[in-house]
């Protein structure tokens, strides 16, 4: 179910990555323009109101950084929130979990400082 944390994260992602496409199952949205990023508001780890999954290889390539550097950035962002995340066994992309609007603000500041074109 959509909520304030999900909506804040979605808006911040739109500012960075453009317009997303809704997922077929209506559980979130996917950004395809600069690699692949998916935001979810359903099928989350307990306590999270949103989770963002990152397809590291195309995203790193789009921003001309190494996959290792992007993975390190995502690890730092996960540390900022300290939230466990759900695992998608098919894609197994790294995820960041959000339980508050403050989590969104901290992570988006960190991401937007690095993922700029």
Secondary structure, 3 states (H helix, E strand, C coil): CCCHHHHHHHHHHHHHHCCCEECCCCCEEEECCCCEEEEECCCCCCCCCEEEEEEHHHHHHHCCCCHHHHHHHHHHHHHHHCCCCCCCCCCCCEEEEECCHHHHHHHHHHHHHHCCC
